[in-house]
């Protein structure tokens, strides 16, 4: 599987974005059946983002690249 920073990913209108639960993330079975995984880089001492923040960051980039969605 390829891991790519979300802001380097080329979003397309029919892409499917899956976000896992804050406590567990996306299930391993989903990772095994996916060909790419997006990563949101964090500052050095930042533990994690909550799910709503991760969705907002990712969708804002997808909409920036595809303004007609």
N, CA, C and O atoms as CSV, one atom per row, in Angstrom:
chain,resi,resn,atom,element,x,y,z
A,1,UNK,N,N,0.833,-1.174,0.000
A,1,UNK,CA,C,0.000,0.000,0.000
A,1,UNK,C,C,0.880,1.241,0.000
A,1,UNK,O,O,1.926,1.277,0.649
A,2,UNK,N,N,0.452,2.237,-0.722
A,2,UNK,CA,C,1.170,3.508,-0.810
A,2,UNK,C,C,0.591,4.473,0.215
A,2,UNK,O,O,-0.625,4.659,0.272
A,3,UNK,N,N,1.455,5.092,1.029
A,3,UNK,CA,C,1.031,6.112,1.986
A,3,UNK,C,C,1.500,7.459,1.453
A,3,UNK,O,O,2.682,7.646,1.165
A,4,UNK,N,N,0.559,8.399,1.325
A,4,UNK,CA,C,0.869,9.689,0.723
A,4,UNK,C,C,0.267,10.803,1.586
A,4,UNK,O,O,-0.826,10.648,2.132
A,5,UNK,N,N,0.979,11.918,1.705
A,5,UNK,CA,C,0.437,13.069,2.421
A,5,UNK,C,C,-0.820,13.558,1.706
A,5,UNK,O,O,-0.868,13.604,0.477
A,6,UNK,N,N,-1.819,13.917,2.476
A,6,UNK,CA,C,-3.112,14.310,1.909
A,6,UNK,C,C,-2.981,15.470,0.917
A,6,UNK,O,O,-3.719,15.523,-0.066
A,7,UNK,N,N,-2.057,16.391,1.161
A,7,UNK,CA,C,-1.928,17.546,0.270
A,7,UNK,C,C,-1.129,17.240,-0.989
A,7,UNK,O,O,-1.039,18.090,-1.875
A,8,UNK,N,N,-0.551,16.055,-1.091
A,8,UNK,CA,C,0.128,15.617,-2.317
A,8,UNK,C,C,-0.738,14.660,-3.139
A,8,UNK,O,O,-0.394,14.315,-4.270
A,9,UNK,N,N,-1.846,14.242,-2.569
A,9,UNK,CA,C,-2.759,13.320,-3.241
A,9,UNK,C,C,-3.584,14.079,-4.270
A,9,UNK,O,O,-4.027,15.196,-4.003
A,10,UNK,N,N,-3.793,13.496,-5.428
A,10,UNK,CA,C,-4.612,14.106,-6.477
A,10,UNK,C,C,-6.034,13.564,-6.351
A,10,UNK,O,O,-6.341,12.483,-6.854
A,11,UNK,N,N,-6.896,14.321,-5.675
A,11,UNK,CA,C,-8.279,13.912,-5.470
A,11,UNK,C,C,-9.048,13.982,-6.783
A,11,UNK,O,O,-8.874,14.900,-7.584
A,12,UNK,N,N,-9.909,12.979,-6.977
A,12,UNK,CA,C,-10.779,12.936,-8.156
A,12,UNK,C,C,-12.221,12.925,-7.671
A,12,UNK,O,O,-12.494,12.492,-6.552
A,13,UNK,N,N,-13.148,13.397,-8.503
A,13,UNK,CA,C,-14.544,13.496,-8.068
A,13,UNK,C,C,-15.166,12.202,-7.547
A,13,UNK,O,O,-16.031,12.264,-6.673
A,14,UNK,N,N,-14.768,11.050,-8.039
A,14,UNK,CA,C,-15.400,9.796,-7.605
A,14,UNK,C,C,-14.588,9.035,-6.560
A,14,UNK,O,O,-14.874,7.867,-6.297
A,15,UNK,N,N,-13.585,9.671,-5.962
A,15,UNK,CA,C,-12.812,9.021,-4.899
A,15,UNK,C,C,-13.701,8.731,-3.699
A,15,UNK,O,O,-14.649,9.466,-3.422
A,16,UNK,N,N,-13.388,7.668,-3.000
A,16,UNK,CA,C,-14.064,7.323,-1.751
A,16,UNK,C,C,-13.089,7.556,-0.612
A,16,UNK,O,O,-11.970,7.041,-0.625
A,17,UNK,N,N,-13.516,8.331,0.370
A,17,UNK,CA,C,-12.688,8.594,1.536
A,17,UNK,C,C,-13.309,7.896,2.738
A,17,UNK,O,O,-14.488,8.088,3.034
A,18,UNK,N,N,-12.516,7.090,3.428
A,18,UNK,CA,C,-12.987,6.385,4.614
A,18,UNK,C,C,-12.219,6.907,5.813
A,18,UNK,O,O,-10.996,7.037,5.773
A,19,UNK,N,N,-12.937,7.202,6.864
A,19,UNK,CA,C,-12.325,7.662,8.106
A,19,UNK,C,C,-12.730,6.693,9.201
A,19,UNK,O,O,-13.907,6.364,9.349
A,20,UNK,N,N,-11.751,6.240,9.965
A,20,UNK,CA,C,-12.034,5.279,11.025
A,20,UNK,C,C,-12.429,5.951,12.320
A,20,UNK,O,O,-12.388,7.175,12.446
A,21,UNK,N,N,-12.814,5.128,13.282
A,21,UNK,CA,C,-13.167,5.637,14.600
A,21,UNK,C,C,-11.928,6.202,15.282
A,21,UNK,O,O,-10.809,5.744,15.051
A,22,UNK,N,N,-12.149,7.197,16.120
A,22,UNK,CA,C,-11.025,7.826,16.825
A,22,UNK,C,C,-10.263,6.815,17.667
A,22,UNK,O,O,-9.041,6.906,17.789
A,23,UNK,N,N,-10.961,5.865,18.241
A,23,UNK,CA,C,-10.321,4.904,19.143
A,23,UNK,C,C,-9.532,3.820,18.423
A,23,UNK,O,O,-8.566,3.297,18.979
A,24,UNK,N,N,-9.920,3.470,17.201
A,24,UNK,CA,C,-9.295,2.329,16.526
A,24,UNK,C,C,-8.811,2.595,15.114
A,24,UNK,O,O,-8.014,1.821,14.584
A,25,UNK,N,N,-9.267,3.661,14.498
A,25,UNK,CA,C,-8.886,3.913,13.112
A,25,UNK,C,C,-9.655,3.030,12.153
A,25,UNK,O,O,-10.678,2.446,12.513
A,26,UNK,N,N,-9.165,2.936,10.945
A,26,UNK,CA,C,-9.788,2.114,9.906
A,26,UNK,C,C,-9.404,0.660,10.155
A,26,UNK,O,O,-8.243,0.383,10.459
A,27,UNK,N,N,-10.344,-0.278,10.036
A,27,UNK,CA,C,-10.025,-1.696,10.263
A,27,UNK,C,C,-8.911,-2.200,9.331
A,27,UNK,O,O,-8.780,-1.735,8.199
A,28,UNK,N,N,-8.123,-3.144,9.818
A,28,UNK,CA,C,-7.002,-3.700,9.044
A,28,UNK,C,C,-7.470,-4.309,7.726
A,28,UNK,O,O,-6.760,-4.233,6.723
A,29,UNK,N,N,-8.654,-4.910,7.720
A,29,UNK,CA,C,-9.170,-5.507,6.491
A,29,UNK,C,C,-9.362,-4.446,5.405
A,29,UNK,O,O,-9.133,-4.713,4.226
A,30,UNK,N,N,-9.776,-3.265,5.797
A,30,UNK,CA,C,-9.942,-2.178,4.828
A,30,UNK,C,C,-8.583,-1.766,4.283
A,30,UNK,O,O,-8.440,-1.551,3.079
A,31,UNK,N,N,-7.582,-1.654,5.151
A,31,UNK,CA,C,-6.228,-1.310,4.707
A,31,UNK,C,C,-5.704,-2.343,3.714
A,31,UNK,O,O,-5.076,-1.985,2.718
A,32,UNK,N,N,-5.958,-3.607,3.977
A,32,UNK,CA,C,-5.474,-4.665,3.089
A,32,UNK,C,C,-6.090,-4.579,1.697
A,32,UNK,O,O,-5.477,-5.000,0.716
A,33,UNK,N,N,-7.308,-4.032,1.611
A,33,UNK,CA,C,-8.014,-3.942,0.335
A,33,UNK,C,C,-7.938,-2.556,-0.305
A,33,UNK,O,O,-8.636,-2.277,-1.280
A,34,UNK,N,N,-7.103,-1.705,0.238
A,34,UNK,CA,C,-6.942,-0.350,-0.297
A,34,UNK,C,C,-5.595,-0.242,-0.995
A,34,UNK,O,O,-4.638,-0.920,-0.622
A,35,UNK,N,N,-5.526,0.596,-1.989
A,35,UNK,CA,C,-4.258,0.751,-2.691
A,35,UNK,C,C,-3.508,1.998,-2.259
A,35,UNK,O,O,-2.314,2.118,-2.534
A,36,UNK,N,N,-4.180,2.938,-1.584
A,36,UNK,CA,C,-3.496,4.124,-1.069
A,36,UNK,C,C,-4.078,4.513,0.275
A,36,UNK,O,O,-5.255,4.279,0.552
A,37,UNK,N,N,-3.236,5.113,1.108
A,37,UNK,CA,C,-3.666,5.617,2.398
A,37,UNK,C,C,-3.136,7.034,2.535
A,37,UNK,O,O,-1.969,7.303,2.247
A,38,UNK,N,N,-4.003,7.939,2.978
A,38,UNK,CA,C,-3.589,9.329,3.140
A,38,UNK,C,C,-3.100,9.562,4.561
A,38,UNK,O,O,-3.583,8.955,5.517
A,39,UNK,N,N,-2.141,10.445,4.668
A,39,UNK,CA,C,-1.546,10.776,5.953
A,39,UNK,C,C,-1.636,12.288,6.147
A,39,UNK,O,O,-1.378,13.057,5.220
A,40,UNK,N,N,-2.004,12.708,7.360
A,40,UNK,CA,C,-1.988,14.124,7.714
A,40,UNK,C,C,-0.786,14.321,8.636
A,40,UNK,O,O,-0.796,13.835,9.766
A,41,UNK,N,N,0.237,15.019,8.179
A,41,UNK,CA,C,1.422,15.206,9.012
A,41,UNK,C,C,1.083,16.007,10.278
A,41,UNK,O,O,0.295,16.951,10.228
A,42,UNK,N,N,1.674,15.628,11.390
A,42,UNK,CA,C,1.462,16.308,12.666
A,42,UNK,C,C,2.776,16.881,13.185
A,42,UNK,O,O,3.857,16.388,12.860
A,43,UNK,N,N,2.664,17.925,13.992
A,43,UNK,CA,C,3.861,18.475,14.627
A,43,UNK,C,C,4.465,17.441,15.565
A,43,UNK,O,O,3.788,16.494,15.965
A,44,UNK,N,N,5.700,17.609,15.910
A,44,UNK,CA,C,6.480,16.616,16.641
A,44,UNK,C,C,5.797,16.070,17.899
A,44,UNK,O,O,5.756,14.852,18.072
A,45,UNK,N,N,5.275,16.896,18.761
A,45,UNK,CA,C,4.701,16.424,20.019
A,45,UNK,C,C,3.178,16.304,19.998
A,45,UNK,O,O,2.552,16.179,21.051
A,46,UNK,N,N,2.581,16.343,18.810
A,46,UNK,CA,C,1.134,16.194,18.695
A,46,UNK,C,C,0.790,14.716,18.642
A,46,UNK,O,O,1.340,13.974,17.828
A,47,UNK,N,N,-0.121,14.286,19.508
A,47,UNK,CA,C,-0.469,12.870,19.584
A,47,UNK,C,C,-1.388,12.439,18.440
A,47,UNK,O,O,-1.136,11.433,17.777
A,48,UNK,N,N,-2.448,13.205,18.219
A,48,UNK,CA,C,-3.397,12.826,17.170
A,48,UNK,C,C,-4.375,13.971,16.911
A,48,UNK,O,O,-4.383,14.977,17.621
A,49,UNK,N,N,-5.193,13.794,15.884
A,49,UNK,CA,C,-6.291,14.707,15.576
A,49,UNK,C,C,-7.599,13.982,15.874
A,49,UNK,O,O,-7.670,12.758,15.767
A,50,UNK,N,N,-8.628,14.727,16.244
A,50,UNK,CA,C,-9.914,14.044,16.372
A,50,UNK,C,C,-10.498,13.861,14.972
A,50,UNK,O,O,-10.058,14.498,14.016
A,51,UNK,N,N,-11.477,12.997,14.870
A,51,UNK,CA,C,-11.995,12.608,13.561
A,51,UNK,C,C,-12.592,13.785,12.801
A,51,UNK,O,O,-12.432,13.876,11.584
A,52,UNK,N,N,-13.272,14.680,13.494
A,52,UNK,CA,C,-13.879,15.807,12.783
A,52,UNK,C,C,-12.821,16.722,12.184
A,52,UNK,O,O,-13.024,17.272,11.102
A,53,UNK,N,N,-11.706,16.894,12.865
A,53,UNK,CA,C,-10.623,17.721,12.335
A,53,UNK,C,C,-9.962,17.035,11.132
A,53,UNK,O,O,-9.647,17.692,10.140
A,54,UNK,N,N,-9.755,15.733,11.220
A,54,UNK,CA,C,-9.157,14.990,10.103
A,54,UNK,C,C,-10.050,15.056,8.861
A,54,UNK,O,O,-9.557,15.222,7.746
A,55,UNK,N,N,-11.358,14.925,9.059
A,55,UNK,CA,C,-12.303,15.019,7.935
A,55,UNK,C,C,-12.270,16.418,7.334
A,55,UNK,O,O,-12.224,16.569,6.114
A,56,UNK,N,N,-12.292,17.443,8.188
A,56,UNK,CA,C,-12.289,18.832,7.697
A,56,UNK,C,C,-11.030,19.136,6.887
A,56,UNK,O,O,-11.111,19.755,5.826
A,57,UNK,N,N,-9.889,18.713,7.372
A,57,UNK,CA,C,-8.623,18.962,6.668
A,57,UNK,C,C,-8.627,18.268,5.308
A,57,UNK,O,O,-8.289,18.876,4.293
A,58,UNK,N,N,-9.007,17.004,5.294
A,58,UNK,CA,C,-8.984,16.216,4.060
A,58,UNK,C,C,-10.006,16.715,3.046
A,58,UNK,O,O,-9.691,16.861,1.865
A,59,UNK,N,N,-11.224,16.975,3.501
A,59,UNK,CA,C,-12.252,17.443,2.569
A,59,UNK,C,C,-11.952,18.836,2.036
A,59,UNK,O,O,-12.274,19.142,0.888
A,60,UNK,N,N,-11.339,19.684,2.859
A,60,UNK,CA,C,-10.999,21.018,2.352
A,60,UNK,C,C,-9.989,20.917,1.208
A,60,UNK,O,O,-10.074,21.680,0.246
A,61,UNK,N,N,-9.050,20.000,1.298
A,61,UNK,CA,C,-8.077,19.794,0.213
A,61,UNK,C,C,-8.778,19.207,-1.013
A,61,UNK,O,O,-8.517,19.639,-2.136
A,62,UNK,N,N,-9.657,18.235,-0.815
A,62,UNK,CA,C,-10.377,17.641,-1.937
A,62,UNK,C,C,-11.222,18.683,-2.657
A,62,UNK,O,O,-11.272,18.697,-3.887
A,63,UNK,N,N,-11.890,19.558,-1.898
A,63,UNK,CA,C,-12.710,20.622,-2.514
A,63,UNK,C,C,-11.858,21.682,-3.179
A,63,UNK,O,O,-12.255,22.248,-4.197
A,64,UNK,N,N,-10.702,21.954,-2.624
A,64,UNK,CA,C,-9.789,22.927,-3.253
A,64,UNK,C,C,-9.354,22.422,-4.635
A,64,UNK,O,O,-9.251,23.200,-5.583
A,65,UNK,N,N,-9.103,21.122,-4.737
A,65,UNK,CA,C,-8.656,20.560,-6.005
A,65,UNK,C,C,-9.822,20.330,-6.977
A,65,UNK,O,O,-9.614,20.277,-8.189
A,66,UNK,N,N,-11.035,20.194,-6.452
A,66,UNK,CA,C,-12.219,19.906,-7.280
A,66,UNK,C,C,-13.332,20.874,-6.904
A,66,UNK,O,O,-14.307,20.468,-6.273
A,67,UNK,N,N,-13.211,22.139,-7.275
A,67,UNK,CA,C,-14.173,23.157,-6.832
A,67,UNK,C,C,-15.607,22.931,-7.332
A,67,UNK,O,O,-16.532,23.550,-6.806
A,68,UNK,N,N,-15.814,22.084,-8.308
A,68,UNK,CA,C,-17.158,21.854,-8.834
A,68,UNK,C,C,-17.918,20.753,-8.108
A,68,UNK,O,O,-19.034,20.414,-8.501
A,69,UNK,N,N,-17.338,20.193,-7.062
A,69,UNK,CA,C,-18.043,19.133,-6.316
A,69,UNK,C,C,-19.176,19.704,-5.516
A,69,UNK,O,O,-19.880,18.966,-4.827
